[in-house]
């Protein structure tokens, strides 16, 4: 297998695993906890924040990022990364959008684009590393959501209910 194809396959599988775990958390969140506080934001905000930045960093650059219809709802002067009032269903639909964008983004990468700049002036790394940073960001917030859910919902204390996804979509 060619190195580029191996990279694309591996990173796609890891994005899918990270997004599958985030999806588990969104699905498992009881409606009464959708607006519960986690650190400095609500469960809803953490889910949206994670998906917004995943979506953005899957774009080749900040300038090429396309805002979605719901990005403008509920934001403030800080911009669209401030959480709009997404419902759980809308957050799950956003997971599906990001999953599709993973496939499109990784398929479009070349050895040249992966070795080039991240596309974001605030990240001085290459595009290849940008994908890893993006996956780590998804996992960081998924861990917050998972830990919160295990604290507030006795049904989720069992490790199998919010299980680890090693690779790929589940």
Secondary structure, DSSP 8 states (H G I E B T S, - for coil): --HHHHHHHHHHHHHHHHHHHHHHHHHHS-GGGTT-EETTEEHHHHHHHHHHHHHHHHSSSTTT----GGGGSS-BTTBTTS-----HHHHHHHHHHHHHHHHHHHHH--HHHHHSB-S-TT--SBHHHHHHHHHHHHHHHHHHHHHHHHHH-GGG-SGGGG----SS--
